Amino acid sequence: MGKKWNSERKTEHYYKMAKKQNYRSRASYKLKQLNKRFKVIKSADKVVDLGAAPEAGHR
């Protein structure tokens, strides 16, 4: 991912919300939308975002 993509990502609405609410990924909001509509995640379930990447040093 290039520098332009990285700088644009940091100004994106859901990226800012995720950081503010201490989520590791903005994908949390997509999962919430899907669950609200389809009820696929139950209260005792655990969710793993396999597409997650660490913030620092990612290339």
C-alpha distance matrix in Angstrom:
0.0 3.7 6.9 8.3 6.4 7.0 10.5 11.3 10.7 13.1 15.7 15.7 19.1 18.5 16.0 18.8 21.4 19.8 19.7 23.2 24.6 23.0 21.1 18.3 16.4 16.9 17.7 21.0 22.1 21.5 23.5 26.2 26.5 26.9 29.4 31.3 31.8 32.3 33.4 31.6 31.0 34.2 34.9 35.2 32.0 29.0 25.5 22.6 19.0 17.8 14.2 14.0 11.9 13.3 12.3 13.2 11.8 8.9 6.7
3.7 0.0 3.8 5.4 5.3 6.3 8.8 10.1 10.7 12.7 14.9 15.7 19.4 19.5 16.9 19.2 22.2 21.2 20.6 23.9 25.8 24.5 23.0 20.4 18.7 18.8 20.2 23.4 24.1 23.8 26.2 28.5 28.7 29.4 32.0 33.7 34.2 35.0 36.2 34.6 34.0 37.2 37.7 38.2 35.2 32.2 28.7 25.9 22.3 21.3 17.8 17.2 15.0 15.7 13.9 14.3 12.9 11.0 8.8
6.9 3.8 0.0 3.8 5.5 5.1 6.2 8.6 9.8 10.9 13.0 14.6 18.3 18.9 16.0 17.7 21.1 20.4 19.3 22.3 24.7 23.5 22.6 20.3 18.9 18.9 20.9 23.8 24.4 24.6 27.1 29.1 29.3 30.5 33.0 34.3 35.2 36.3 37.3 35.9 35.1 38.2 38.4 39.0 36.2 33.2 29.8 27.2 23.7 23.2 19.7 18.6 16.1 16.1 13.6 13.6 12.8 11.8 10.5
8.3 5.4 3.8 0.0 3.8 5.4 5.3 6.1 8.5 10.2 11.2 12.6 16.5 17.5 15.2 16.9 20.2 20.1 19.5 22.2 24.6 24.0 22.9 21.1 19.2 18.5 20.4 23.5 23.4 23.5 26.4 28.2 28.0 29.4 32.0 33.1 33.7 35.1 36.4 35.3 34.8 38.0 38.4 39.3 36.5 33.7 30.3 28.0 24.3 24.1 20.5 19.6 17.8 18.3 15.7 16.4 16.1 14.7 13.4
6.4 5.3 5.5 3.8 0.0 3.8 5.6 5.2 6.0 8.7 10.2 10.6 14.4 14.8 12.7 15.0 18.0 17.5 17.4 20.3 22.3 21.6 20.1 18.2 16.0 15.2 16.9 20.0 20.1 20.0 22.8 24.7 24.6 25.8 28.4 29.7 30.2 31.5 32.7 31.6 31.1 34.3 34.9 35.8 32.9 30.2 26.7 24.4 20.7 20.6 16.9 16.3 14.9 15.9 13.7 15.2 15.1 13.0 12.1
7.0 6.3 5.1 5.4 3.8 0.0 3.8 5.5 5.1 6.5 9.1 10.2 13.7 14.0 11.0 12.9 16.2 15.4 14.6 17.8 19.9 18.9 17.8 15.8 14.1 13.9 16.1 18.9 19.4 19.9 22.4 24.1 24.5 25.9 28.2 29.5 30.5 31.7 32.6 31.4 30.4 33.4 33.6 34.4 31.7 28.8 25.5 23.2 19.7 19.8 16.3 14.9 13.0 13.2 10.5 11.8 12.2 10.7 10.7
10.5 8.8 6.2 5.3 5.6 3.8 0.0 3.8 5.4 5.3 6.9 9.2 12.7 13.9 11.2 12.2 15.8 15.8 14.7 17.3 20.0 19.4 18.9 17.5 16.0 15.3 18.0 20.5 20.4 21.3 24.1 25.3 25.6 27.4 29.7 30.5 31.7 33.3 34.1 33.3 32.4 35.3 35.2 36.3 33.9 31.1 27.9 25.9 22.5 23.0 19.6 18.0 16.3 16.1 12.9 14.0 14.8 14.0 14.1
11.3 10.1 8.6 6.1 5.2 5.5 3.8 0.0 3.8 5.4 5.4 6.6 10.4 11.9 10.0 11.4 14.6 15.1 14.9 17.2 19.6 19.7 18.7 17.7 15.5 14.0 16.5 19.1 18.4 19.0 22.1 23.3 23.1 25.0 27.5 28.1 29.0 30.8 32.0 31.4 30.7 33.8 34.0 35.4 32.9 30.5 27.1 25.4 21.9 22.6 19.1 18.0 17.1 17.6 14.8 16.6 17.5 16.0 16.1
10.7 10.7 9.8 8.5 6.0 5.1 5.4 3.8 0.0 3.8 5.4 5.2 8.7 9.1 6.8 9.0 12.0 11.8 11.9 14.6 16.6 16.4 15.1 14.0 11.7 10.3 12.9 15.5 15.2 15.9 18.8 20.1 20.2 22.0 24.3 25.2 26.3 27.9 28.8 28.1 27.2 30.2 30.4 31.7 29.2 26.7 23.3 21.7 18.2 19.2 15.8 14.5 13.9 14.5 12.0 14.4 15.8 14.0 14.7
13.1 12.7 10.9 10.2 8.7 6.5 5.3 5.4 3.8 0.0 3.8 5.5 8.4 9.2 6.2 6.9 10.5 10.7 9.7 12.1 14.7 14.6 14.1 13.4 12.0 11.0 14.2 16.0 15.9 17.4 20.0 20.9 21.4 23.6 25.5 26.2 27.7 29.5 30.0 29.4 28.2 30.9 30.6 31.9 29.8 27.2 24.1 22.6 19.5 20.8 17.7 15.7 14.8 14.5 11.4 13.5 15.5 14.5 15.9
15.7 14.9 13.0 11.2 10.2 9.1 6.9 5.4 5.4 3.8 0.0 3.8 6.5 8.8 7.2 6.9 10.3 11.8 11.3 12.8 15.6 16.3 16.0 16.0 14.3 12.4 15.6 17.2 16.2 17.8 20.8 21.2 21.2 23.8 25.8 26.0 27.4 29.6 30.3 30.2 29.2 31.9 31.7 33.4 31.4 29.2 26.1 25.0 21.9 23.5 20.4 18.7 18.2 18.2 15.1 17.3 19.3 18.2 19.3
15.7 15.7 14.6 12.6 10.6 10.2 9.2 6.6 5.2 5.5 3.8 0.0 3.8 5.8 5.4 6.4 8.9 10.2 11.0 12.5 14.6 15.6 14.6 14.8 12.4 9.7 12.6 14.4 13.0 14.3 17.5 17.9 17.6 20.1 22.4 22.5 23.7 25.9 26.9 26.8 26.1 28.9 29.0 30.8 28.7 26.7 23.5 22.7 19.5 21.3 18.3 17.0 17.3 17.9 15.5 18.2 20.2 18.6 19.7
19.1 19.4 18.3 16.5 14.4 13.7 12.7 10.4 8.7 8.4 6.5 3.8 0.0 3.8 5.5 5.4 6.3 8.8 10.2 10.7 12.5 14.3 13.5 14.6 12.4 9.3 12.2 13.0 11.0 12.9 16.0 15.7 15.4 18.4 20.3 20.0 21.5 24.0 24.7 25.1 24.3 26.9 26.8 29.0 27.2 25.5 22.7 22.4 19.6 22.0 19.4 18.1 18.9 19.5 17.3 20.3 22.7 21.2 22.7
18.5 19.5 18.9 17.5 14.8 14.0 13.9 11.9 9.1 9.2 8.8 5.8 3.8 0.0 3.8 5.4 4.9 6.0 8.6 9.7 10.4 11.9 10.4 11.5 9.0 5.6 8.5 9.2 7.5 9.6 12.5 12.4 12.6 15.4 17.1 17.2 18.9 21.1 21.6 21.8 20.8 23.4 23.3 25.4 23.5 21.8 18.8 18.7 16.0 18.6 16.3 15.0 16.3 17.2 15.5 18.9 21.4 19.7 21.4
16.0 16.9 16.0 15.2 12.7 11.0 11.2 10.0 6.8 6.2 7.2 5.4 5.5 3.8 0.0 3.8 5.5 5.2 6.3 8.7 10.1 10.5 9.3 9.5 7.5 5.4 9.0 10.2 9.8 11.8 14.3 14.8 15.6 17.9 19.5 20.1 21.9 23.7 24.0 23.7 22.3 24.9 24.7 26.2 24.2 22.0 19.0 18.2 15.4 17.6 15.1 13.1 13.7 14.1 12.0 15.3 17.8 16.3 18.3
18.8 19.2 17.7 16.9 15.0 12.9 12.2 11.4 9.0 6.9 6.9 6.4 5.4 5.4 3.8 0.0 3.8 5.5 5.2 6.1 8.7 9.9 10.0 11.2 10.2 8.4 12.1 12.4 11.7 14.4 16.7 16.4 17.3 20.2 21.4 21.5 23.7 25.8 25.8 25.9 24.3 26.5 25.8 27.6 26.0 23.9 21.3 20.8 18.4 20.8 18.6 16.3 16.6 16.2 13.7 16.6 19.5 18.6 20.8
21.4 22.2 21.1 20.2 18.0 16.2 15.8 14.6 12.0 10.5 10.3 8.9 6.3 4.9 5.5 3.8 0.0 3.8 5.5 5.0 6.1 8.5 8.4 10.7 9.7 7.6 11.0 10.2 9.2 12.4 14.3 13.4 14.6 17.7 18.5 18.3 20.8 23.0 22.8 23.1 21.4 23.4 22.6 24.6 23.3 21.6 19.3 19.4 17.4 20.4 18.7 16.5 17.6 17.5 15.6 18.8 21.9 20.8 23.2
19.8 21.2 20.4 20.1 17.5 15.4 15.8 15.1 11.8 10.7 11.8 10.2 8.8 6.0 5.2 5.5 3.8 0.0 3.8 5.4 5.2 5.9 4.8 6.9 6.2 5.3 8.6 7.7 8.1 11.3 12.5 12.3 14.2 16.7 17.3 18.0 20.5 22.1 21.6 21.4 19.4 21.4 20.6 22.2 20.6 18.5 16.2 16.0 14.0 17.0 15.5 13.1 14.3 14.2 12.8 16.2 19.3 18.2 20.9
19.7 20.6 19.3 19.5 17.4 14.6 14.7 14.9 11.9 9.7 11.3 11.0 10.2 8.6 6.3 5.2 5.5 3.8 0.0 3.8 5.5 5.0 6.0 7.3 8.1 8.2 11.7 11.1 11.9 15.0 16.1 16.0 18.0 20.5 21.0 21.6 24.3 25.8 25.1 24.8 22.6 24.4 23.2 24.5 23.1 20.7 18.5 17.9 16.1 18.7 17.1 14.1 14.4 13.3 11.3 14.1 17.5 17.1 20.0
23.2 23.9 22.3 22.2 20.3 17.8 17.3 17.2 14.6 12.1 12.8 12.5 10.7 9.7 8.7 6.1 5.0 5.4 3.8 0.0 3.8 5.6 7.8 10.3 11.1 10.7 14.1 12.7 12.8 16.3 17.4 16.4 18.4 21.3 21.4 21.5 24.4 26.3 25.4 25.6 23.3 24.7 23.2 24.8 24.0 22.0 20.3 20.3 18.8 21.8 20.5 17.6 18.1 17.0 15.0 17.5 21.0 20.8 23.8
24.6 25.8 24.7 24.6 22.3 19.9 20.0 19.6 16.6 14.7 15.6 14.6 12.5 10.4 10.1 8.7 6.1 5.2 5.5 3.8 0.0 3.8 5.6 9.1 10.2 10.1 12.7 10.5 11.0 14.7 15.0 13.8 16.3 19.0 18.6 18.8 22.0 23.6 22.4 22.6 20.0 21.2 19.5 21.1 20.5 18.7 17.3 17.8 16.9 20.1 19.4 16.7 17.9 17.1 15.9 18.7 22.2 21.7 24.8
23.0 24.5 23.5 24.0 21.6 18.9 19.4 19.7 16.4 14.6 16.3 15.6 14.3 11.9 10.5 9.9 8.5 5.9 5.0 5.6 3.8 0.0 3.8 6.4 8.7 10.0 12.5 10.6 12.3 15.6 15.5 15.1 18.0 20.1 19.7 20.6 23.7 24.8 23.4 23.0 20.2 21.4 19.6 20.6 19.7 17.4 16.0 15.9 15.1 18.0 17.5 14.4 15.2 13.9 13.0 15.7 19.3 19.0 22.3
21.1 23.0 22.6 22.9 20.1 17.8 18.9 18.7 15.1 14.1 16.0 14.6 13.5 10.4 9.3 10.0 8.4 4.8 6.0 7.8 5.6 3.8 0.0 3.8 5.5 7.0 8.9 7.1 9.4 12.3 12.1 12.2 15.1 16.9 16.7 18.0 20.9 21.8 20.6 19.9 17.3 18.9 17.7 18.6 17.2 14.7 12.8 12.6 11.5 14.6 14.1 11.3 12.8 12.4 12.2 15.4 18.6 17.7 20.8
18.3 20.4 20.3 21.1 18.2 15.8 17.5 17.7 14.0 13.4 16.0 14.8 14.6 11.5 9.5 11.2 10.7 6.9 7.3 10.3 9.1 6.4 3.8 0.0 3.8 7.1 8.6 8.2 11.1 13.1 12.9 14.1 16.8 18.0 18.2 20.1 22.5 23.0 22.1 20.7 18.3 20.3 19.4 19.8 17.8 14.8 12.4 11.1 9.5 12.0 11.3 8.0 9.1 8.7 8.9 12.3 15.3 14.1 17.3
16.4 18.7 18.9 19.2 16.0 14.1 16.0 15.5 11.7 12.0 14.3 12.4 12.4 9.0 7.5 10.2 9.7 6.2 8.1 11.1 10.2 8.7 5.5 3.8 0.0 3.8 5.2 6.0 8.5 10.0 10.5 12.2 14.3 15.4 16.3 18.2 20.2 20.8 20.4 19.2 17.3 19.8 19.6 20.4 18.0 15.2 12.2 10.9 8.3 10.9 9.4 6.9 8.8 9.7 9.8 13.6 16.0 14.1 16.7
16.9 18.8 18.9 18.5 15.2 13.9 15.3 14.0 10.3 11.0 12.4 9.7 9.3 5.6 5.4 8.4 7.6 5.3 8.2 10.7 10.1 10.0 7.0 7.1 3.8 0.0 3.8 5.2 5.9 7.6 9.3 10.5 11.8 13.5 15.0 16.3 18.1 19.3 19.4 18.6 17.3 20.0 20.1 21.5 19.2 17.0 13.8 13.2 10.5 13.1 11.2 9.7 11.7 13.0 12.4 16.2 18.6 16.4 18.6
17.7 20.2 20.9 20.4 16.9 16.1 18.0 16.5 12.9 14.2 15.6 12.6 12.2 8.5 9.0 12.1 11.0 8.6 11.7 14.1 12.7 12.5 8.9 8.6 5.2 3.8 0.0 3.8 5.3 5.1 6.3 8.7 9.9 10.7 12.3 14.2 15.7 16.3 16.6 15.4 14.4 17.5 18.2 19.4 16.7 14.7 11.2 10.7 7.9 10.7 9.2 8.8 11.7 13.9 14.3 18.1 20.0 17.5 19.3
21.0 23.4 23.8 23.5 20.0 18.9 20.5 19.1 15.5 16.0 17.2 14.4 13.0 9.2 10.2 12.4 10.2 7.7 11.1 12.7 10.5 10.6 7.1 8.2 6.0 5.2 3.8 0.0 3.8 5.5 5.1 6.2 8.7 9.9 10.5 12.2 14.4 15.2 14.7 13.9 12.2 14.9 15.0 16.6 14.3 12.6 9.7 10.3 8.7 12.2 11.8 10.8 13.8 15.4 15.8 19.5 22.0 19.8 22.1
22.1 24.1 24.4 23.4 20.1 19.4 20.4 18.4 15.2 15.9 16.2 13.0 11.0 7.5 9.8 11.7 9.2 8.1 11.9 12.8 11.0 12.3 9.4 11.1 8.5 5.9 5.3 3.8 0.0 3.8 5.4 5.0 6.2 8.7 9.8 10.5 12.5 14.2 14.2 14.3 13.3 16.0 16.4 18.6 16.6 15.5 12.8 13.8 12.0 15.3 14.4 13.8 16.6 18.2 18.1 21.9 24.3 22.1 24.1
21.5 23.8 24.6 23.5 20.0 19.9 21.3 19.0 15.9 17.4 17.8 14.3 12.9 9.6 11.8 14.4 12.4 11.3 15.0 16.3 14.7 15.6 12.3 13.1 10.0 7.6 5.1 5.5 3.8 0.0 3.8 5.4 5.1 6.2 8.5 9.9 10.8 12.1 12.9 12.6 12.5 15.8 17.0 19.0 16.5 15.6 12.5 13.3 11.3 14.1 13.1 13.6 16.7 19.0 19.3 23.1 25.1 22.4 24.0
23.5 26.2 27.1 26.4 22.8 22.4 24.1 22.1 18.8 20.0 20.8 17.5 16.0 12.5 14.3 16.7 14.3 12.5 16.1 17.4 15.0 15.5 12.1 12.9 10.5 9.3 6.3 5.1 5.4 3.8 0.0 3.8 5.4 5.1 6.0 8.5 10.0 10.3 10.3 9.4 8.8 12.1 13.4 15.3 12.7 12.1 9.2 10.7 9.7 12.9 12.9 13.4 17.0 19.2 20.1 23.8 25.9 23.3 25.2
26.2 28.5 29.1 28.2 24.7 24.1 25.3 23.3 20.1 20.9 21.2 17.9 15.7 12.4 14.8 16.4 13.4 12.3 16.0 16.4 13.8 15.1 12.2 14.1 12.2 10.5 8.7 6.2 5.0 5.4 3.8 0.0 3.8 5.5 5.1 6.0 8.6 9.9 9.4 10.0 9.0 11.6 12.4 15.0 13.3 13.3 11.3 13.4 12.9 16.3 16.4 16.4 19.7 21.5 22.0 25.7 28.1 25.9 27.9
26.5 28.7 29.3 28.0 24.6 24.5 25.6 23.1 20.2 21.4 21.2 17.6 15.4 12.6 15.6 17.3 14.6 14.2 18.0 18.4 16.3 18.0 15.1 16.8 14.3 11.8 9.9 8.7 6.2 5.1 5.4 3.8 0.0 3.8 5.5 5.2 6.4 8.6 9.6 10.7 11.1 13.9 15.3 18.1 16.2 16.5 14.2 16.1 15.1 18.1 17.7 18.2 21.5 23.6 23.9 27.7 29.9 27.4 29.0
26.9 29.4 30.5 29.4 25.8 25.9 27.4 25.0 22.0 23.6 23.8 20.1 18.4 15.4 17.9 20.2 17.7 16.7 20.5 21.3 19.0 20.1 16.9 18.0 15.4 13.5 10.7 9.9 8.7 6.2 5.1 5.5 3.8 0.0 3.8 5.5 5.3 5.9 7.4 7.7 9.0 12.3 14.5 16.9 14.6 15.1 12.8 14.8 14.1 16.7 16.8 18.0 21.5 24.0 24.9 28.6 30.5 27.7 29.2
29.4 32.0 33.0 32.0 28.4 28.2 29.7 27.5 24.3 25.5 25.8 22.4 20.3 17.1 19.5 21.4 18.5 17.3 21.0 21.4 18.6 19.7 16.7 18.2 16.3 15.0 12.3 10.5 9.8 8.5 6.0 5.1 5.5 3.8 0.0 3.8 5.3 5.2 4.5 5.5 6.0 8.8 11.0 13.7 11.9 13.1 11.6 14.4 14.6 17.6 18.3 19.1 22.7 24.9 26.0 29.7 31.8 29.3 31.1
31.3 33.7 34.3 33.1 29.7 29.5 30.5 28.1 25.2 26.2 26.0 22.5 20.0 17.2 20.1 21.5 18.3 18.0 21.6 21.5 18.8 20.6 18.0 20.1 18.2 16.3 14.2 12.2 10.5 9.9 8.5 6.0 5.2 5.5 3.8 0.0 3.8 5.9 5.8 8.5 9.1 11.0 12.6 15.9 14.8 16.2 15.0 17.8 17.8 20.9 21.3 21.9 25.4 27.3 28.0 31.7 34.0 31.6 33.5
31.8 34.2 35.2 33.7 30.2 30.5 31.7 29.0 26.3 27.7 27.4 23.7 21.5 18.9 21.9 23.7 20.8 20.5 24.3 24.4 22.0 23.7 20.9 22.5 20.2 18.1 15.7 14.4 12.5 10.8 10.0 8.6 6.4 5.3 5.3 3.8 0.0 3.8 6.1 8.6 10.7 12.9 15.3 18.2 16.8 18.3 16.8 19.4 19.1 21.8 22.1 23.2 26.8 29.1 29.8 33.6 35.7 32.9 34.4
32.3 35.0 36.3 35.1 31.5 31.7 33.3 30.8 27.9 29.5 29.6 25.9 24.0 21.1 23.7 25.8 23.0 22.1 25.8 26.3 23.6 24.8 21.8 23.0 20.8 19.3 16.3 15.2 14.2 12.1 10.3 9.9 8.6 5.9 5.2 5.9 3.8 0.0 3.8 5.6 8.6 10.9 14.0 16.4 14.7 16.5 15.3 18.0 18.2 20.6 21.4 22.8 26.6 29.1 30.3 34.0 35.9 33.0 34.5
33.4 36.2 37.3 36.4 32.7 32.6 34.1 32.0 28.8 30.0 30.3 26.9 24.7 21.6 24.0 25.8 22.8 21.6 25.1 25.4 22.4 23.4 20.6 22.1 20.4 19.4 16.6 14.7 14.2 12.9 10.3 9.4 9.6 7.4 4.5 5.8 6.1 3.8 0.0 3.8 5.8 7.3 10.3 12.9 11.7 14.0 13.5 16.7 17.6 20.3 21.6 22.6 26.3 28.6 29.9 33.6 35.6 33.1 34.9
31.6 34.6 35.9 35.3 31.6 31.4 33.3 31.4 28.1 29.4 30.2 26.8 25.1 21.8 23.7 25.9 23.1 21.4 24.8 25.6 22.6 23.0 19.9 20.7 19.2 18.6 15.4 13.9 14.3 12.6 9.4 10.0 10.7 7.7 5.5 8.5 8.6 5.6 3.8 0.0 3.8 6.5 10.1 11.7 9.5 11.5 10.8 13.8 15.0 17.3 19.0 20.3 24.1 26.5 28.2 31.8 33.6 30.9 32.7
31.0 34.0 35.1 34.8 31.1 30.4 32.4 30.7 27.2 28.2 29.2 26.1 24.3 20.8 22.3 24.3 21.4 19.4 22.6 23.3 20.0 20.2 17.3 18.3 17.3 17.3 14.4 12.2 13.3 12.5 8.8 9.0 11.1 9.0 6.0 9.1 10.7 8.6 5.8 3.8 0.0 3.8 6.7 8.3 6.2 8.2 8.1 11.6 13.4 16.1 18.1 18.7 22.4 24.4 26.2 29.7 31.7 29.4 31.5
34.2 37.2 38.2 38.0 34.3 33.4 35.3 33.8 30.2 30.9 31.9 28.9 26.9 23.4 24.9 26.5 23.4 21.4 24.4 24.7 21.2 21.4 18.9 20.3 19.8 20.0 17.5 14.9 16.0 15.8 12.1 11.6 13.9 12.3 8.8 11.0 12.9 10.9 7.3 6.5 3.8 0.0 3.8 5.6 5.3 8.6 10.1 13.8 16.1 18.9 21.2 21.5 25.1 26.7 28.5 31.9 34.1 32.0 34.3
34.9 37.7 38.4 38.4 34.9 33.6 35.2 34.0 30.4 30.6 31.7 29.0 26.8 23.3 24.7 25.8 22.6 20.6 23.2 23.2 19.5 19.6 17.7 19.4 19.6 20.1 18.2 15.0 16.4 17.0 13.4 12.4 15.3 14.5 11.0 12.6 15.3 14.0 10.3 10.1 6.7 3.8 0.0 3.8 5.6 8.4 10.6 14.3 16.9 19.9 22.2 21.8 25.2 26.3 27.9 31.1 33.7 31.9 34.6
35.2 38.2 39.0 39.3 35.8 34.4 36.3 35.4 31.7 31.9 33.4 30.8 29.0 25.4 26.2 27.6 24.6 22.2 24.5 24.8 21.1 20.6 18.6 19.8 20.4 21.5 19.4 16.6 18.6 19.0 15.3 15.0 18.1 16.9 13.7 15.9 18.2 16.4 12.9 11.7 8.3 5.6 3.8 0.0 3.8 6.7 9.9 13.4 16.5 19.1 21.9 21.5 24.7 25.8 27.9 30.8 33.1 31.5 34.2
32.0 35.2 36.2 36.5 32.9 31.7 33.9 32.9 29.2 29.8 31.4 28.7 27.2 23.5 24.2 26.0 23.3 20.6 23.1 24.0 20.5 19.7 17.2 17.8 18.0 19.2 16.7 14.3 16.6 16.5 12.7 13.3 16.2 14.6 11.9 14.8 16.8 14.7 11.7 9.5 6.2 5.3 5.6 3.8 0.0 3.8 6.6 10.0 13.2 15.6 18.4 18.5 21.8 23.3 25.5 28.6 30.6 28.7 31.2
29.0 32.2 33.2 33.7 30.2 28.8 31.1 30.5 26.7 27.2 29.2 26.7 25.5 21.8 22.0 23.9 21.6 18.5 20.7 22.0 18.7 17.4 14.7 14.8 15.2 17.0 14.7 12.6 15.5 15.6 12.1 13.3 16.5 15.1 13.1 16.2 18.3 16.5 14.0 11.5 8.2 8.6 8.4 6.7 3.8 0.0 3.8 6.7 10.1 12.5 15.5 15.2 18.3 19.7 22.1 25.0 27.0 25.2 27.8
25.5 28.7 29.8 30.3 26.7 25.5 27.9 27.1 23.3 24.1 26.1 23.5 22.7 18.8 19.0 21.3 19.3 16.2 18.5 20.3 17.3 16.0 12.8 12.4 12.2 13.8 11.2 9.7 12.8 12.5 9.2 11.3 14.2 12.8 11.6 15.0 16.8 15.3 13.5 10.8 8.1 10.1 10.6 9.9 6.6 3.8 0.0 3.8 6.6 9.4 12.0 11.9 15.4 17.1 19.5 22.6 24.5 22.3 24.7
22.6 25.9 27.2 28.0 24.4 23.2 25.9 25.4 21.7 22.6 25.0 22.7 22.4 18.7 18.2 20.8 19.4 16.0 17.9 20.3 17.8 15.9 12.6 11.1 10.9 13.2 10.7 10.3 13.8 13.3 10.7 13.4 16.1 14.8 14.4 17.8 19.4 18.0 16.7 13.8 11.6 13.8 14.3 13.4 10.0 6.7 3.8 0.0 3.8 5.9 8.8 8.8 12.1 14.1 16.8 19.8 21.3 19.0 21.3
19.0 22.3 23.7 24.3 20.7 19.7 22.5 21.9 18.2 19.5 21.9 19.5 19.6 16.0 15.4 18.4 17.4 14.0 16.1 18.8 16.9 15.1 11.5 9.5 8.3 10.5 7.9 8.7 12.0 11.3 9.7 12.9 15.1 14.1 14.6 17.8 19.1 18.2 17.6 15.0 13.4 16.1 16.9 16.5 13.2 10.1 6.6 3.8 0.0 3.8 5.4 5.6 9.3 11.9 14.3 17.5 18.9 16.3 18.4
17.8 21.3 23.2 24.1 20.6 19.8 23.0 22.6 19.2 20.8 23.5 21.3 22.0 18.6 17.6 20.8 20.4 17.0 18.7 21.8 20.1 18.0 14.6 12.0 10.9 13.1 10.7 12.2 15.3 14.1 12.9 16.3 18.1 16.7 17.6 20.9 21.8 20.6 20.3 17.3 16.1 18.9 19.9 19.1 15.6 12.5 9.4 5.9 3.8 0.0 3.8 5.5 8.5 11.6 14.6 17.3 18.0 15.1 16.7
14.2 17.8 19.7 20.5 16.9 16.3 19.6 19.1 15.8 17.7 20.4 18.3 19.4 16.3 15.1 18.6 18.7 15.5 17.1 20.5 19.4 17.5 14.1 11.3 9.4 11.2 9.2 11.8 14.4 13.1 12.9 16.4 17.7 16.8 18.3 21.3 22.1 21.4 21.6 19.0 18.1 21.2 22.2 21.9 18.4 15.5 12.0 8.8 5.4 3.8 0.0 3.8 6.5 10.2 12.5 15.5 16.0 12.7 13.9
14.0 17.2 18.6 19.6 16.3 14.9 18.0 18.0 14.5 15.7 18.7 17.0 18.1 15.0 13.1 16.3 16.5 13.1 14.1 17.6 16.7 14.4 11.3 8.0 6.9 9.7 8.8 10.8 13.8 13.6 13.4 16.4 18.2 18.0 19.1 21.9 23.2 22.8 22.6 20.3 18.7 21.5 21.8 21.5 18.5 15.2 11.9 8.8 5.6 5.5 3.8 0.0 3.8 6.9 9.2 12.3 13.5 10.7 12.9
11.9 15.0 16.1 17.8 14.9 13.0 16.3 17.1 13.9 14.8 18.2 17.3 18.9 16.3 13.7 16.6 17.6 14.3 14.4 18.1 17.9 15.2 12.8 9.1 8.8 11.7 11.7 13.8 16.6 16.7 17.0 19.7 21.5 21.5 22.7 25.4 26.8 26.6 26.3 24.1 22.4 25.1 25.2 24.7 21.8 18.3 15.4 12.1 9.3 8.5 6.5 3.8 0.0 3.8 6.4 9.0 9.7 7.0 9.5
13.3 15.7 16.1 18.3 15.9 13.2 16.1 17.6 14.5 14.5 18.2 17.9 19.5 17.2 14.1 16.2 17.5 14.2 13.3 17.0 17.1 13.9 12.4 8.7 9.7 13.0 13.9 15.4 18.2 19.0 19.2 21.5 23.6 24.0 24.9 27.3 29.1 29.1 28.6 26.5 24.4 26.7 26.3 25.8 23.3 19.7 17.1 14.1 11.9 11.6 10.2 6.9 3.8 0.0 3.8 5.8 7.4 6.2 9.7
12.3 13.9 13.6 15.7 13.7 10.5 12.9 14.8 12.0 11.4 15.1 15.5 17.3 15.5 12.0 13.7 15.6 12.8 11.3 15.0 15.9 13.0 12.2 8.9 9.8 12.4 14.3 15.8 18.1 19.3 20.1 22.0 23.9 24.9 26.0 28.0 29.8 30.3 29.9 28.2 26.2 28.5 27.9 27.9 25.5 22.1 19.5 16.8 14.3 14.6 12.5 9.2 6.4 3.8 0.0 3.8 6.6 6.1 9.6
13.2 14.3 13.6 16.4 15.2 11.8 14.0 16.6 14.4 13.5 17.3 18.2 20.3 18.9 15.3 16.6 18.8 16.2 14.1 17.5 18.7 15.7 15.4 12.3 13.6 16.2 18.1 19.5 21.9 23.1 23.8 25.7 27.7 28.6 29.7 31.7 33.6 34.0 33.6 31.8 29.7 31.9 31.1 30.8 28.6 25.0 22.6 19.8 17.5 17.3 15.5 12.3 9.0 5.8 3.8 0.0 3.8 5.6 9.1
11.8 12.9 12.8 16.1 15.1 12.2 14.8 17.5 15.8 15.5 19.3 20.2 22.7 21.4 17.8 19.5 21.9 19.3 17.5 21.0 22.2 19.3 18.6 15.3 16.0 18.6 20.0 22.0 24.3 25.1 25.9 28.1 29.9 30.5 31.8 34.0 35.7 35.9 35.6 33.6 31.7 34.1 33.7 33.1 30.6 27.0 24.5 21.3 18.9 18.0 16.0 13.5 9.7 7.4 6.6 3.8 0.0 3.8 6.4
8.9 11.0 11.8 14.7 13.0 10.7 14.0 16.0 14.0 14.5 18.2 18.6 21.2 19.7 16.3 18.6 20.8 18.2 17.1 20.8 21.7 19.0 17.7 14.1 14.1 16.4 17.5 19.8 22.1 22.4 23.3 25.9 27.4 27.7 29.3 31.6 32.9 33.0 33.1 30.9 29.4 32.0 31.9 31.5 28.7 25.2 22.3 19.0 16.3 15.1 12.7 10.7 7.0 6.2 6.1 5.6 3.8 0.0 3.8
6.7 8.8 10.5 13.4 12.1 10.7 14.1 16.1 14.7 15.9 19.3 19.7 22.7 21.4 18.3 20.8 23.2 20.9 20.0 23.8 24.8 22.3 20.8 17.3 16.7 18.6 19.3 22.1 24.1 24.0 25.2 27.9 29.0 29.2 31.1 33.5 34.4 34.5 34.9 32.7 31.5 34.3 34.6 34.2 31.2 27.8 24.7 21.3 18.4 16.7 13.9 12.9 9.5 9.7 9.6 9.1 6.4 3.8 0.0
